[in-house]
Amino acid sequence: MKKLLSFLKMMRPINAFMAGGTTFLGYWIGLSPFSAKASAAFVLSAIFCVGFGNVINDIVDIKTDSISHPNRPLPQGIVSTSSAIYFVVFLAFVGIISAFIFSFYHGLGVVVPLLLLSLYARYLKGTPIVGNILISLLVGYTILYGGLFGERFSWLILPSILAFLLNVSREIVKDIEDAEKLMAAFNESI
């Protein structure tokens, strides 16, 4: 049970469910032409894709997380790196399949963010501002994703921009906090 909860913790369930909620808001506000059943699939795909991004980030950041986030499952050794890799593949698979079931465009609308999240985790996480902008664009994108092909899709642009702007500042603050923790650990080791 502890291991199962650790996998859930790696997904950052609050962030994942917030993405699912914003996807549903996009579906509802944008008057999506798809059924309520489809909206459940879009919400599920958003949740699993955000989980994918968080887990792949943990895999790549295991060394720095042992200092800045030692309570996470990978640095604690509760979840092995190989188990986390299998889990990240599972999350991507479910996210992609649940989107492609209803629409080719929704499927593409999931594949591209997954590729961007992989790129971010591998190359852009340590890049100030650029990485923050990419993640914030994806946060703003969730509301647009839910409302794809909706009658009132244009109504989603302003909320999407606001979500982007709010998240940029949040990402910068998180980076500053992580840098402070790493510097403190470095100073203690000297």
N, C-alpha and C positions, 0 to 999 in steps of 0.2 A: 504493500500500500504506500509506503514511504517513497519508493522509487516512482510509482505512478504519479504521486503528487509532485515529485521533483520534475518529471517531464512537463506537467501542467505549469509549474512555476517557471520553467524555461521559456514557455510560450508567452509569458507576461499576460496572464488572462485578462487583467483590467484593460490593457492596451488593445488586446485582440478583440474583446467584446465591444470596446468603444468603436473600433473600426467596423465591426459588424453592425453596430447601431447607426453609424453614419452612412453606411451602405444602404441600410433600410430607409433612413431619412431621404436619401437621394432617390430611392425607388418611389417613395410615397410623395414627396414634394414634386418630383419631376414628372409625375403621372406616367410611370413606366407602363408600356403596353403588355408586359409579361404578367403571368398569373402570380398569385400569392405563393404558390408552390415554387415558382422560379425565384421569387424574392428570397425564400428560405435558402435556396441553393447559392444565390449571390452573397447572402450574409455569411453562410458557411464558408464559401471560398475566401471571403475577406478575412474571416477569423483565422483560417488555416494559413493564409498567406502572411499575415502579420506574425503568426506563430513561427512560420518558416524563417522570416527575417530575424526574429529575436534569437532563435536557436542557432542559426548559422553565424550570427554575430557572436554568440557565446563560444562557439567552436573556435572561431578565428581569434577571439580575444582571451582565450583561457589563461595565458600568462599574465596579462595586465589585470584581468579580473581577479586573479589570486591576491592582488594587492588592493585594487579599488572596489571590488565586489566579492570578498571572500566567502560570503554566505550563499552564493549561487551553487547549484548542484555540480557543475563540472569542476570548479576549483576545490570543492569539498570532497570530490571523488565518489559522490553518491551515484552519479551517472557517468559512464565511461565515454570517451570521445567516440568510439566506434558505435555505441548505442545512440549517441546524439546524432551521428551521421545517418544512421538508419531512420531515426525519427524525423530528421529534416527532409529526407526523401519521401517519407510517408506524408508529411504535411504538404509538400509541394504536389504530390500526386493527388491527394484529396482536393486541394485547392483548385488544381487545373481541371480535373474531371468534373467537379461540381459546377464549374463555370461553363465548360464546353457542352455539357448536357443540354443546356437551353439555348445557347447562342454561340456561333463561331466567334463573333466579335467580343463577347464577354470572356471567352476562352483566351483570345489574344490579349484582352484587357487584364488578364491575370498573368500570363506568361511574361509579358514585358516587365511589369513590376517585380516579378520573381528574379528575372535577370538583373534588374537594377539593384535589388537588395543584395544579390550575390556580389555584384561589382562593388557595392558600397562596403560590404563586410570585408572583402579581400583587399581593396585598393583605396577606398575613399574615407573610411572611418577616421583615420588620423589626419585627414586633410581639413583644416579649419575652413569654415564657411561653405565650401563646395559640398562636403558630405552633409552638412546641416540643411542646405538648400534641397538636396536630393530627397532626404527623408521627409522634409516638410512638404515637398511637392507630392510625394506619395500619400501623406496624410490628407492633404487637400483633395487628392484624386479619389479617395474612397467615396465621397459623396457624388462625384461625377459618375463613377463606375456604377453605382446603384441606380442612377437615373438614365443610363444609356438608352437612347431611342425614345425617351419620354417626351410627351407633348410639351411639358414646361421645362425642358432641359436647361434652357437659358436662365431659369430662376436659380439654378444651382451654382452658377459661376461666382456670384458674390460670396455665398457661404464657403465655397471652396477656397477662394482667395483669403478670406478671414481665417480659416483653419490653417492655411499655409503660413500666414503672418504670425499667428499665435504660436505655432509650433517652432518656427525658426528661433524665436527667443528662448523657448524651452530647451531646444537642442544645444544652443550656445551655453546656457547655464549648466546643463548636464556635463558638457565638455570641460567647463571650468572646474566643476566639482571633481571630476575624475582626474584632471591634471593636478589639482591641489592634493588629492589623496596619493597620487604617484610621487609627487615631490616630497611629501611628508615621509613616505616610506623610504625614498632615496636618502633623505637627510638622516633618518634614523639608522640606515645601514652604514653611514660614513663614520 
